Amino acid sequence: MDFVKNSLDWVALQCRTVAVALLSGCCRRFGFHEIEDRVLALPSGQRAGIIGATLALMFGASMIAAQFGLLGMAVFFAAVVFLVG
């Protein structure tokens, strides 16, 4: 049971890191750590909502990009790298 809990905690941490990196790329005036602190200060329900909405938006955008084939996915990945980078 500890393995499952540790695995879920690791997945949650990775999802939060990706969502915060994307949000900090969109809001360039705030740094990664500042946005991470703001997200961690929220109640767990709101935190899960923000992270879930961010990841769902990225999933939706990737599905739309996939409709345009290899070029669409290349543009999508370039946009993600630009936002996170």
Backbone as CSV, one residue per row, in Angstrom:
resi,resn,N_x,N_y,N_z,CA_x,CA_y,CA_z,C_x,C_y,C_z
1,MET,0.823,-1.197,0.000,0.000,0.000,0.000,0.867,1.262,0.000
2,ASP,2.015,1.186,0.661,2.909,2.337,0.671,3.430,2.649,-0.723
3,PHE,3.637,1.589,-1.524,4.120,1.789,-2.886,3.106,2.585,-3.700
4,VAL,1.829,2.256,-3.547,0.783,2.959,-4.288,0.704,4.413,-3.843
5,LYS,0.735,4.649,-2.536,0.672,6.019,-2.027,1.881,6.823,-2.478
6,ASN,3.067,6.237,-2.411,4.274,6.938,-2.861,4.219,7.225,-4.353
7,SER,3.699,6.284,-5.123,3.579,6.485,-6.569,2.598,7.602,-6.880
8,LEU,1.465,7.618,-6.185,0.476,8.675,-6.419,1.007,10.038,-5.981
9,ASP,1.756,10.076,-4.894,2.363,11.339,-4.470,3.357,11.838,-5.507
10,TRP,4.130,10.926,-6.088,5.101,11.303,-7.118,4.390,11.834,-8.362
11,VAL,3.310,11.161,-8.770,2.548,11.603,-9.941,1.931,12.976,-9.673
12,ALA,1.396,13.176,-8.479,0.808,14.473,-8.132,1.856,15.576,-8.168
13,LEU,3.037,15.290,-7.674,4.124,16.272,-7.698,4.514,16.616,-9.134
14,GLN,4.599,15.611,-9.998,4.958,15.859,-11.399,3.878,16.665,-12.108
15,CYS,2.607,16.341,-11.863,1.507,17.103,-12.469,1.529,18.552,-12.006
16,ARG,1.765,18.761,-10.719,1.827,20.127,-10.194,2.999,20.890,-10.794
17,THR,4.132,20.242,-10.954,5.305,20.894,-11.526,5.053,21.303,-12.969
18,VAL,4.433,20.422,-13.750,4.126,20.740,-15.148,3.125,21.884,-15.232
19,ALA,2.075,21.828,-14.427,1.066,22.883,-14.459,1.652,24.230,-14.050
20,VAL,2.477,24.241,-13.012,3.084,25.495,-12.556,4.056,26.028,-13.608
21,ALA,4.802,25.140,-14.257,5.727,25.579,-15.311,4.953,26.215,-16.475
22,LEU,3.832,25.632,-16.851,3.024,26.206,-17.930,2.412,27.544,-17.514
23,LEU,1.928,27.610,-16.277,1.348,28.870,-15.801,2.401,29.966,-15.690
24,SER,3.599,29.606,-15.250,4.647,30.622,-15.138,5.114,31.072,-16.517
25,GLY,4.985,30.213,-17.524,5.301,30.622,-18.890,4.281,31.591,-19.445
26,CYS,3.018,31.426,-19.044,1.961,32.337,-19.514,2.012,33.670,-18.781
27,CYS,2.343,33.649,-17.510,2.414,34.867,-16.685,3.882,35.154,-16.409
28,ARG,4.538,35.761,-17.338,5.994,35.934,-17.245,6.424,36.874,-16.116
29,ARG,5.513,37.697,-15.620,5.940,38.631,-14.567,6.103,37.945,-13.221
30,PHE,5.533,36.736,-13.095,5.709,35.953,-11.877,6.632,34.789,-12.184
31,GLY,7.527,34.489,-11.285,8.449,33.384,-11.472,7.817,32.043,-11.116
32,PHE,8.528,30.978,-11.435,8.053,29.626,-11.166,7.786,29.426,-9.681
33,HIS,8.742,29.813,-8.851,8.618,29.566,-7.408,7.500,30.399,-6.792
34,GLU,7.299,31.606,-7.295,6.214,32.437,-6.763,4.849,31.832,-7.088
35,ILE,4.682,31.349,-8.312,3.412,30.718,-8.674,3.231,29.405,-7.917
36,GLU,4.317,28.666,-7.742,4.222,27.418,-6.985,3.804,27.692,-5.542
37,ASP,4.358,28.738,-4.935,3.965,29.094,-3.570,2.499,29.500,-3.502
38,ARG,2.040,30.239,-4.516,0.631,30.645,-4.540,-0.294,29.439,-4.694
39,VAL,0.088,28.504,-5.554,-0.738,27.310,-5.751,-0.743,26.458,-4.484
40,LEU,0.394,26.316,-3.842,0.458,25.515,-2.613,-0.307,26.158,-1.463
41,ALA,-0.486,27.466,-1.499,-1.206,28.155,-0.432,-2.720,27.959,-0.552
42,LEU,-3.185,27.521,-1.708,-4.619,27.315,-1.910,-5.084,26.038,-1.219
43,PRO,-6.388,25.967,-0.906,-6.932,24.703,-0.387,-6.784,23.592,-1.434
44,SER,-6.765,22.362,-0.973,-6.471,21.240,-1.876,-7.479,21.124,-3.019
45,GLY,-8.733,21.461,-2.794,-9.729,21.390,-3.862,-9.460,22.383,-4.976
46,GLN,-9.143,23.618,-4.603,-8.823,24.629,-5.613,-7.513,24.304,-6.318
47,ARG,-6.560,23.791,-5.564,-5.276,23.401,-6.146,-5.483,22.315,-7.201
48,ALA,-6.283,21.313,-6.864,-6.560,20.229,-7.811,-7.313,20.759,-9.029
49,GLY,-8.200,21.720,-8.823,-8.936,22.308,-9.941,-8.031,23.055,-10.902
50,ILE,-7.116,23.842,-10.362,-6.187,24.595,-11.203,-5.266,23.657,-11.966
51,ILE,-4.721,22.676,-11.283,-3.807,21.739,-11.938,-4.555,20.912,-12.974
52,GLY,-5.732,20.428,-12.618,-6.530,19.638,-13.558,-6.954,20.427,-14.777
53,ALA,-7.371,21.679,-14.562,-7.794,22.509,-15.694,-6.613,22.820,-16.616
54,THR,-5.461,23.087,-16.043,-4.277,23.374,-16.857,-3.889,22.161,-17.696
55,LEU,-3.863,20.992,-17.075,-3.492,19.785,-17.815,-4.564,19.400,-18.835
56,ALA,-5.844,19.607,-18.501,-6.916,19.309,-19.453,-6.853,20.252,-20.655
57,LEU,-6.525,21.507,-20.416,-6.380,22.464,-21.515,-5.231,22.059,-22.431
58,MET,-4.132,21.620,-21.838,-3.005,21.174,-22.660,-3.360,19.902,-23.429
59,PHE,-4.112,19.008,-22.817,-4.542,17.800,-23.520,-5.451,18.156,-24.691
60,GLY,-6.392,19.073,-24.444,-7.269,19.511,-25.527,-6.506,20.172,-26.661
61,ALA,-5.548,21.007,-26.303,-4.731,21.665,-27.332,-3.913,20.647,-28.121
62,SER,-3.428,19.610,-27.446,-2.659,18.581,-28.167,-3.555,17.783,-29.104
63,MET,-4.806,17.553,-28.720,-5.731,16.837,-29.601,-6.064,17.663,-30.840
64,ILE,-6.223,18.955,-30.652,-6.469,19.836,-31.805,-5.245,19.879,-32.703
65,ALA,-4.070,19.973,-32.107,-2.836,19.998,-32.896,-2.645,18.687,-33.642
66,ALA,-3.050,17.580,-33.035,-2.889,16.278,-33.682,-3.736,16.165,-34.940
67,GLN,-4.799,16.933,-35.029,-5.631,16.906,-36.233,-4.883,17.438,-37.452
68,PHE,-3.828,18.192,-37.223,-3.040,18.754,-38.322,-1.781,17.940,-38.601
69,GLY,-1.709,16.750,-38.018,-0.629,15.826,-38.321,0.689,16.206,-37.670
70,LEU,1.737,15.795,-38.343,3.078,15.987,-37.814,3.422,17.469,-37.655
71,LEU,3.007,18.271,-38.598,3.275,19.712,-38.506,2.552,20.330,-37.304
72,GLY,1.317,19.943,-37.093,0.564,20.453,-35.948,1.190,20.064,-34.621
73,MET,1.640,18.819,-34.518,2.287,18.381,-33.279,3.623,19.078,-33.085
74,ALA,4.334,19.334,-34.183,5.607,20.053,-34.062,5.380,21.474,-33.559
75,VAL,4.347,22.124,-34.076,4.022,23.478,-33.610,3.593,23.447,-32.143
76,PHE,2.801,22.446,-31.769,2.367,22.309,-30.376,3.563,22.126,-29.440
77,PHE,4.461,21.203,-29.779,5.631,20.971,-28.932,6.530,22.198,-28.871
78,ALA,6.658,22.899,-29.988,7.460,24.126,-29.981,6.831,25.171,-29.065
79,ALA,5.507,25.276,-29.078,4.828,26.238,-28.211,5.011,25.869,-26.733
80,VAL,4.948,24.586,-26.417,5.158,24.147,-25.035,6.590,24.438,-24.590
81,VAL,7.539,24.146,-25.453,8.939,24.425,-25.111,9.158,25.924,-24.922
82,PHE,8.522,26.721,-25.765,8.645,28.182,-25.644,8.039,28.655,-24.317
83,LEU,6.873,28.112,-23.957,6.229,28.523,-22.701,7.040,28.108,-21.477
84,VAL,7.497,26.871,-21.471,8.219,26.374,-20.305,9.641,26.907,-20.242
85,GLY,10.250,27.047,-21.421,11.658,27.447,-21.491,11.884,28.798,-20.976
